[in-house]
Each structure stands twice: as C-alpha cells, then as structure tokens.
Amino acid sequence: MILEEYDNKIIKTFGVKSYLTLHNLANVERISFKSNDIEEILNEALKLVNNLFGENEILARITFWDKNYKCLFPLNRILLDEKEDCLIGLYRFQISDFKFQELIRSHLNYEKGLDPYLNITVYFFNLDLKIILNIYDDRGADYLKI
C-alpha cells in the first residue's frame, strides 16, 4: 500500500482535512499537559497513548521537516515518501517499543530546545480501533475516538 492509500483511509475514517491539526474536527478531545517538566509530560503522554491504544498496534504517520532524518526507525518503517520540502513516513509500533518512547520524547524535546529532538508532525492511529492522536508539542494533544 502506498502513502496516498493510507491517507485516503485516514480521511475516510476520521474526516481529517489536513495533517497540521485535528483541532478543527468535530468531537475532538483536547488534552493539556499539566507540567512543564519534560519527564512528567512524557509520562502523561505515554499514559494517554496507553489508555487509547493499550497493547494494540499503533501506526504513526510522521512528517519529518528535516530530510536528514531519513535513516530513523528503519525496522519500524512501512514506507517512506520524499516530498519537495519534507519526508513523510508510515511506521508501526507497540507502546512498549523503546523506539516509540524515544520518538515521543524527541518530539516533545523539540519545542523545549532539548536533545535529542525531532522537528516532526506525527499522527498516531489505529484504523481498526478508529482512534487517531496528535501530540502536537509539549503543551498537549488532540485525539478522536469514533
């Protein structure tokens, strides 16, 4: 399956209009992280992911805004599509995967200016469970469960 086919399934299932935010969708739940401490935010984000997905497979649609990230998470990669200004990859994770936790940590670190960091936009989803989650930065997350 190619990225466009996954995108079409996501659009059909959730009504996503763009991969910048879920906030404009009906029935989206918004979570604000309560702490400024990155470890507490990470724990809160992982707890949210666990509550939503449990031990089920999590697919991640990641937009890498730096093309040098091409080599990341090769064992989890389903596909990678190179665009003019970014890379878009589709990855498969379990919440217990160390790489999954590092992905979230690096994403949260970006806005805080901490290492390691990744400048990404990421959507976690499971089409069977009909759940999509966007942890947009260290301030919070949006999710939709149909």
N, CA, C and O of each residue as an XYZ file, in Angstrom:
584
protein
N       0.850     -1.176      0.000
C       0.000      0.000      0.000
C       0.899      1.244      0.000
O       1.937      1.258      0.661
N       0.509      2.263     -0.724
C       1.281      3.493     -0.782
C       0.699      4.525      0.183
O      -0.420      4.377      0.672
N       1.479      5.573      0.446
C       1.067      6.590      1.410
C      -0.292      7.185      1.061
O      -1.117      7.396      1.950
N      -0.533      7.451     -0.190
C      -1.809      8.044     -0.607
C      -2.993      7.161     -0.207
O      -4.047      7.672      0.170
N      -2.823      5.838     -0.287
C      -3.902      4.926      0.106
C      -4.162      5.002      1.615
O      -5.315      5.003      2.045
N      -3.089      5.065      2.419
C      -3.264      5.232      3.863
C      -3.926      6.572      4.164
O      -4.835      6.650      4.990
N      -3.467      7.623      3.491
C      -4.064      8.942      3.713
C      -5.552      8.936      3.382
O      -6.355      9.522      4.109
N      -5.916      8.282      2.300
C      -7.336      8.201      1.928
C      -8.154      7.453      2.976
O      -9.288      7.832      3.268
N      -7.574      6.377      3.549
C      -8.271      5.643      4.618
C      -8.442      6.512      5.860
O      -9.491      6.482      6.503
N      -7.417      7.281      6.193
C      -7.487      8.166      7.358
C      -8.538      9.244      7.136
O      -9.329      9.540      8.031
N      -8.544      9.826      5.951
C      -9.533     10.858      5.619
C     -10.941     10.285      5.702
O     -11.838     10.903      6.275
N     -11.130      9.098      5.125
C     -12.454      8.474      5.119
C     -12.910      8.103      6.534
O     -14.075      8.299      6.880
N     -12.007      7.576      7.343
C     -12.358      7.127      8.692
C     -12.590      8.287      9.657
O     -13.561      8.288     10.413
N     -11.697      9.270      9.629
C     -11.725     10.320     10.649
C     -12.170     11.687     10.137
O     -12.488     12.571     10.933
N     -12.197     11.868      8.833
C     -12.557     13.176      8.288
C     -11.437     14.192      8.365
O     -11.688     15.396      8.317
N     -10.194     13.719      8.486
C      -9.041     14.616      8.559
C      -8.969     15.434      7.275
O      -9.043     14.891      6.173
N      -8.822     16.748      7.434
C      -8.757     17.625      6.268
C      -7.329     18.053      5.951
O      -7.016     18.389      4.809
N      -6.473     18.039      6.953
C      -5.062     18.351      6.739
C      -4.260     17.639      7.817
O      -4.801     17.203      8.833
N      -2.970     17.532      7.578
C      -2.104     16.897      8.564
C      -1.347     17.949      9.367
O      -0.186     17.756      9.725
N      -2.020     19.066      9.645
C      -1.453     20.085     10.513
C      -2.100     20.072     11.885
O      -1.448     20.376     12.885
N      -3.397     19.718     11.941
C      -4.099     19.707     13.222
C      -5.351     18.838     13.142
O      -5.936     18.660     12.074
N      -5.740     18.311     14.277
C      -7.032     17.627     14.403
C      -8.052     18.554     15.045
O      -9.244     18.245     15.083
N      -7.592     19.669     15.542
C      -8.423     20.545     16.368
C      -9.716     20.989     15.682
O     -10.711     21.258     16.355
N      -9.711     21.067     14.356
C     -10.898     21.557     13.652
C     -11.945     20.478     13.385
O     -12.984     20.778     12.798
N     -11.707     19.240     13.794
C     -12.674     18.164     13.587
C     -13.721     18.150     14.696
O     -13.435     18.488     15.845
N     -14.926     17.755     14.333
C     -15.988     17.618     15.335
C     -15.631     16.496     16.309
O     -15.042     15.490     15.913
N     -15.982     16.666     17.557
C     -15.816     15.652     18.609
C     -14.376     15.367     19.005
O     -14.110     14.356     19.657
N     -13.450     16.224     18.632
C     -12.058     16.038     19.038
C     -11.917     16.399     20.506
O     -12.448     17.407     20.971
N     -11.190     15.555     21.221
C     -10.875     15.815     22.626
C      -9.505     16.484     22.680
O      -8.568     16.033     22.022
N      -9.385     17.546     23.451
C      -8.111     18.248     23.618
C      -7.621     18.027     25.038
O      -8.356     18.229     26.004
N      -6.368     17.609     25.148
C      -5.721     17.371     26.430
C      -4.597     18.390     26.577
O      -3.773     18.541     25.675
N      -4.561     19.084     27.698
C      -3.445     19.984     28.003
C      -2.565     19.303     29.039
O      -3.037     18.883     30.096
N      -1.267     19.198     28.717
C      -0.351     18.612     29.686
C      -0.195     19.583     30.854
O      -0.115     20.795     30.655
N      -0.153     19.052     32.053
C      -0.228     19.864     33.261
C       1.122     20.375     33.756
O       1.173     21.293     34.575
N       2.198     19.799     33.276
C       3.518     20.109     33.819
C       4.378     20.844     32.790
O       4.066     20.865     31.599
N       5.451     21.438     33.270
C       6.476     21.989     32.386
C       7.700     21.086     32.347
O       8.607     21.301     31.543
N       7.729     20.076     33.211
C       8.846     19.140     33.283
C       8.703     18.093     32.183
O       7.664     17.442     32.074
N       9.737     17.931     31.375
C       9.660     17.060     30.201
C       9.405     15.601     30.586
O       8.700     14.898     29.862
N       9.954     15.134     31.694
C       9.726     13.745     32.113
C       8.269     13.531     32.522
O       7.678     12.496     32.213
N       7.700     14.505     33.212
C       6.291     14.403     33.600
C       5.378     14.474     32.375
O       4.376     13.764     32.298
N       5.733     15.336     31.418
C       4.955     15.432     30.174
C       5.030     14.114     29.414
O       4.017     13.620     28.921
N       6.237     13.541     29.319
C       6.412     12.260     28.633
C       5.558     11.185     29.293
O       4.878     10.427     28.602
N       5.584     11.109     30.610
C       4.776     10.108     31.318
C       3.291     10.323     31.071
O       2.545      9.361     30.887
N       2.860     11.572     31.066
C       1.452     11.877     30.808
C       1.063     11.491     29.376
O      -0.020     10.953     29.145
N       1.962     11.773     28.413
C       1.697     11.420     27.012
C       1.632      9.907     26.836
O       0.747      9.401     26.147
N       2.566      9.182     27.454
C       2.565      7.719     27.340
C       1.333      7.110     28.011
O       0.790      6.118     27.525
N       0.897      7.693     29.114
C      -0.323      7.219     29.775
C      -1.531      7.421     28.859
O      -2.391      6.544     28.771
N      -1.603      8.565     28.180
C      -2.680      8.830     27.233
C      -2.663      7.810     26.100
O      -3.703      7.259     25.741
N      -1.480      7.558     25.537
C      -1.353      6.577     24.451
C      -1.789      5.204     24.935
O      -2.516      4.501     24.232
N      -1.355      4.815     26.125
C      -1.730      3.513     26.678
C      -3.238      3.417     26.893
O      -3.842      2.387     26.592
N      -3.850      4.481     27.409
C      -5.302      4.477     27.621
C      -6.064      4.354     26.303
O      -7.113      3.712     26.250
N      -5.547      4.958     25.252
C      -6.232      4.920     23.961
C      -5.992      3.619     23.202
O      -6.932      3.015     22.685
N      -4.723      3.187     23.135
C      -4.356      2.073     22.260
C      -4.093      0.763     22.994
O      -4.168     -0.307     22.389
N      -3.788      0.829     24.278
C      -3.441     -0.387     25.008
C      -2.242     -1.063     24.366
O      -1.280     -0.398     23.982
N      -2.298     -2.372     24.251
C      -1.206     -3.133     23.636
C      -1.418     -3.342     22.136
O      -0.684     -4.108     21.510
N      -2.399     -2.680     21.564
C      -2.672     -2.810     20.133
C      -1.606     -2.099     19.307
O      -0.910     -1.207     19.792
N      -1.500     -2.510     18.073
C      -0.564     -1.886     17.148
C      -0.904     -0.405     16.966
O      -2.070     -0.016     16.894
N       0.150      0.399     16.896
C      -0.004      1.830     16.660
C       0.722      2.161     15.368
O       1.911      1.876     15.227
N       0.012      2.757     14.431
C       0.649      3.259     13.224
C       0.936      4.735     13.443
O       0.152      5.447     14.069
N       2.061      5.180     12.925
C       2.444      6.586     13.058
C       2.714      7.151     11.674
O       3.540      6.626     10.927
N       2.010      8.230     11.337
C       2.271      8.974     10.104
C       3.104     10.176     10.525
O       2.614     11.089     11.191
N       4.375     10.159     10.123
C       5.323     11.163     10.593
C       5.795     12.018      9.422
O       6.272     11.502      8.412
N       5.654     13.328      9.572
C       6.249     14.271      8.631
C       7.545     14.752      9.257
O       7.539     15.403     10.302
N       8.661     14.424      8.608
C       9.980     14.873      9.053
C      10.296     16.162      8.302
O      10.407     16.153      7.076
N      10.439     17.257      9.020
C      10.693     18.542      8.379
C      12.161     18.717      8.027
O      12.529     19.708      7.396
N      12.997     17.778      8.420
C      14.412     17.753      8.050
C      14.663     16.424      7.342
O      14.469     15.358      7.926
N      15.092     16.490      6.089
C      15.278     15.267      5.295
C      16.443     14.410      5.781
O      16.596     13.275      5.328
N      17.263     14.922      6.685
C      18.362     14.129      7.236
C      17.871     13.017      8.157
O      18.653     12.151      8.549
N      16.588     13.031      8.506
C      16.019     12.006      9.388
C      15.662     10.723      8.644
O      15.065      9.819      9.227
N      16.014     10.634      7.388
C      15.620      9.510      6.527
C      15.950      8.144      7.132
O      15.215      7.181      6.915
N      17.032      8.053      7.876
C      17.501      6.753      8.376
C      16.864      6.334      9.706
O      17.178      5.257     10.213
N      15.989      7.146     10.278
C      15.424      6.820     11.593
C      14.395      5.692     11.542
O      13.624      5.576     10.589
N      14.400      4.888     12.559
C      13.415      3.818     12.781
C      13.263      2.865     11.583
O      12.136      2.579     11.179
N      14.362      2.371     11.010
C      14.239      1.526      9.810
C      13.478      0.226     10.051
O      12.810     -0.262      9.140
N      13.559     -0.345     11.242
C      12.873     -1.614     11.499
C      11.372     -1.435     11.658
O      10.608     -2.383     11.480
N      10.951     -0.235     11.988
C       9.526      0.047     12.185
C       8.867      0.621     10.932
O       7.645      0.766     10.887
N       9.659      0.944      9.923
C       9.149      1.649      8.748
C       8.338      0.736      7.843
O       8.763     -0.370      7.509
N       7.164      1.216      7.452
C       6.339      0.560      6.442
C       6.636      1.176      5.087
O       6.808      0.468      4.095
N       6.695      2.496      5.054
C       7.015      3.191      3.803
C       7.546      4.577      4.108
O       7.330      5.114      5.194
N       8.247      5.153      3.133
C       8.797      6.497      3.248
C       8.636      7.176      1.904
O       9.020      6.627      0.871
N       8.070      8.369      1.919
C       7.793      9.117      0.696
C       8.517     10.456      0.791
O       8.307     11.211      1.740
N       9.364     10.750     -0.184
C      10.103     12.011     -0.172
C       9.343     13.062     -0.965
O       9.033     12.878     -2.142
N       9.053     14.165     -0.293
C       8.390     15.311     -0.911
C       9.433     16.402     -1.130
O      10.592     16.257     -0.741
N       9.009     17.485     -1.752
C       9.939     18.575     -2.041
C      10.556     19.166     -0.773
O      11.754     19.449     -0.740
N       9.741     19.354      0.272
C      10.218     20.039      1.471
C      10.257     19.176      2.734
O      10.565     19.675      3.817
N       9.946     17.882      2.600
C       9.897     17.031      3.790
C       9.918     15.557      3.389
O       9.862     15.210      2.209
N      10.000     14.718      4.395
C       9.819     13.275      4.241
C       8.564     12.897      5.007
O       8.319     13.415      6.097
N       7.771     12.000      4.447
C       6.598     11.500      5.159
C       6.730      9.989      5.238
O       6.854      9.305      4.222
N       6.700      9.483      6.459
C       6.849      8.059      6.664
C       5.678      7.470      7.415
O       4.984      8.156      8.165
N       5.477      6.195      7.199
C       4.472      5.444      7.938
C       5.213      4.353      8.698
O       5.999      3.604      8.118
N       4.954      4.268     10.002
C       5.696      3.378     10.885
C       4.736      2.575     11.747
O       3.606      2.988     12.006
N       5.215      1.415     12.184
C       4.429      0.504     13.020
C       5.137      0.370     14.374
O       6.334      0.090     14.434
N       4.379      0.574     15.460
C       4.942      0.499     16.808
C       3.989     -0.232     17.745
O       2.806     -0.412     17.456
N       4.547     -0.643     18.869
C       3.799     -1.032     20.063
C       4.205     -0.020     21.133
O       5.322      0.496     21.099
N       3.327      0.264     22.065
C       3.664      1.245     23.101
C       4.887      0.805     23.904
O       5.613      1.647     24.432
N       5.118     -0.483     24.001
C       6.252     -0.997     24.767
C       7.582     -0.869     24.029
O       8.636     -1.072     24.633
N       7.560     -0.538     22.738
C       8.800     -0.373     21.974
C       9.595      0.807     22.519
O       9.065      1.905     22.689
N      10.860      0.565     22.788
C      11.741      1.645     23.242
C      11.771      2.776     22.216
O      11.750      3.950     22.586
N      11.819      2.432     20.946
C      11.868      3.445     19.876
C      10.620      4.324     19.886
O      10.698      5.511     19.571
N       9.483      3.759     20.241
C       8.251      4.542     20.310
C       8.364      5.609     21.396
O       8.009      6.768     21.183
N       8.856      5.207     22.546
C       9.013      6.152     23.644
C      10.037      7.233     23.300
O       9.854      8.398     23.651
N      11.113      6.847     22.614
C      12.121      7.822     22.202
C      11.581      8.776     21.144
O      11.952      9.950     21.119
N      10.710      8.281     20.272
C      10.064      9.137     19.276
C       9.260     10.232     19.979
O       9.386     11.407     19.634
N       8.453      9.865     20.941
C       7.646     10.852     21.657
C       8.540     11.817     22.441
O       8.315     13.027     22.422
N       9.547     11.286     23.124
C      10.469     12.146     23.882
C      11.134     13.170     22.956
O      11.182     14.356     23.280
N      11.639     12.725     21.824
C      12.330     13.620     20.892
C      11.389     14.674     20.327
O      11.780     15.823     20.121
N      10.154     14.277     20.079
C       9.151     15.224     19.584
C       8.850     16.286     20.649
O       8.795     17.476     20.336
N       8.657     15.869     21.885
C       8.390     16.809     22.975
C       9.586     17.724     23.241
O       9.411     18.893     23.584
N      10.791     17.195     23.083
C      12.006     17.972     23.331
C      12.184     19.127     22.355
O      12.811     20.130     22.696
N      11.644     19.002     21.151
C      11.901     19.994     20.104
C      11.533     21.410     20.551
O      12.360     22.317     20.457
N      10.327     21.610     21.025
C       9.881     22.950     21.429
C      10.621     23.457     22.665
O      10.722     24.665     22.882
N      11.133     22.540     23.465
C      11.861     22.921     24.679
C      13.336     23.203     24.393
O      14.050     23.715     25.255
N      13.797     22.865     23.173
C      15.201     23.072     22.828
C      16.126     22.081     23.503
O      17.291     22.386     23.756
N      15.611     20.888     23.797
C      16.396     19.850     24.463
C      16.837     18.792     23.460
O      16.210     18.614     22.415
N      17.917     18.094     23.784
C      18.395     16.970     22.970
C      18.002     15.670     23.645
O      17.913     15.629     24.872
N      17.765     14.613     22.894
C      17.601     14.589     21.434
C      16.247     15.178     21.047
O      15.288     15.129     21.818
N      16.187     15.731     19.849
C      14.928     16.313     19.393
C      14.671     15.953     17.937
O      15.596     15.649     17.183
N      13.407     15.994     17.558
C      12.972     15.804     16.176
C      11.968     16.896     15.838
O      11.035     17.151     16.600
N      12.165     17.538     14.693
C      11.198     18.505     14.183
C      10.239     17.731     13.283
O      10.500     17.534     12.097
N       9.123     17.297     13.871
C       8.180     16.434     13.155
C       6.742     16.848     13.451
O       6.459     17.553     14.419
N       5.863     16.394     12.598
C       4.431     16.385     12.864
C       4.033     14.918     12.835
O       4.318     14.222     11.861
N       3.381     14.439     13.887
C       3.105     13.000     13.965
C       1.656     12.749     14.368
O       1.109     13.396     15.261
N       1.064     11.793     13.680
C      -0.282     11.302     13.986
C      -0.175      9.824     14.283
O       0.337      9.058     13.466
N      -0.655      9.414     15.447
C      -0.719      8.012     15.826
C      -2.144      7.551     15.591
O      -3.092      8.247     15.955
N      -2.302      6.377     14.983
C      -3.656      5.921     14.699
C      -3.729      4.408     14.633
O      -2.726      3.719     14.450
N      -4.944      3.914     14.785
C      -5.268      2.516     14.565
C      -6.626      2.519     13.886
O      -7.631      2.905     14.484
N      -6.650      2.082     12.621
C      -7.891      2.122     11.844
C      -8.930      1.141     12.369
O     -10.127      1.419     12.297
N      -8.496     -0.005     12.898
C      -9.449     -0.979     13.443
C     -10.138     -0.444     14.701
O     -11.340     -0.633     14.887
N      -9.367      0.224     15.558
C      -9.930      0.801     16.781
C     -10.596      2.152     16.523
O     -11.325      2.668     17.370
N     -10.341      2.710     15.356
C     -10.874      4.035     14.971
C     -10.444      5.117     15.965
O     -11.261      5.861     16.508
N      -9.119      5.171     16.178
C      -8.516      6.163     17.067
C      -7.412      6.880     16.308
O      -6.606      6.250     15.622
N      -7.381      8.204     16.435
C      -6.277      8.995     15.904
C      -5.870     10.000     16.977
O      -6.718     10.592     17.645
N      -4.560     10.182     17.130
C      -3.996     11.030     18.176
C      -2.893     11.884     17.581
O      -2.044     11.386     16.841
N      -2.905     13.169     17.903
C      -1.823     14.080     17.527
C      -1.297     14.733     18.797
O      -1.965     15.574     19.398
N      -0.093     14.336     19.200
C       0.593     15.036     20.288
C       1.305     16.186     19.596
O       2.349     15.989     18.975
N       0.742     17.392     19.700
C       1.252     18.475     18.862
C       2.526     19.099     19.401
O       3.334     19.584     18.608
N       2.739     19.111     20.668
C       4.006     19.531     21.256
C       3.931     19.319     22.760
O       3.082     18.572     23.247
N       4.825     19.982     23.500
C       4.879     19.778     24.946
C       3.690     20.386     25.692
O       3.589     20.235     26.910
N       2.789     21.072     24.983
C       1.613     21.669     25.635
C       0.421     20.729     25.687
O      -0.394     20.818     26.605
N       0.303     19.811     24.696
C      -0.864     18.950     24.740
C      -1.065     18.088     23.515
O      -0.170     17.926     22.686
N      -2.274     17.536     23.422
C      -2.604     16.582     22.368
C      -4.082     16.684     22.023
O      -4.905     17.098     22.839
N      -4.393     16.298     20.797
C      -5.772     16.160     20.341
C      -5.982     14.709     19.944
O      -5.091     14.085     19.366
N      -7.165     14.163     20.252
C      -7.456     12.814     19.788
C      -8.929     12.689     19.447
O      -9.780     13.434     19.934
N      -9.188     11.721     18.593
C     -10.549     11.419     18.172
C     -10.719      9.915     18.229
O      -9.929      9.167     17.653
N     -11.754      9.478     18.927
C     -12.085      8.057     19.037
C     -13.519      7.909     18.569
O     -14.445      8.432     19.190
N     -13.694      7.191     17.471
C     -15.026      7.040     16.870
C     -15.684      5.771     17.384
O     -16.811      5.460     16.998
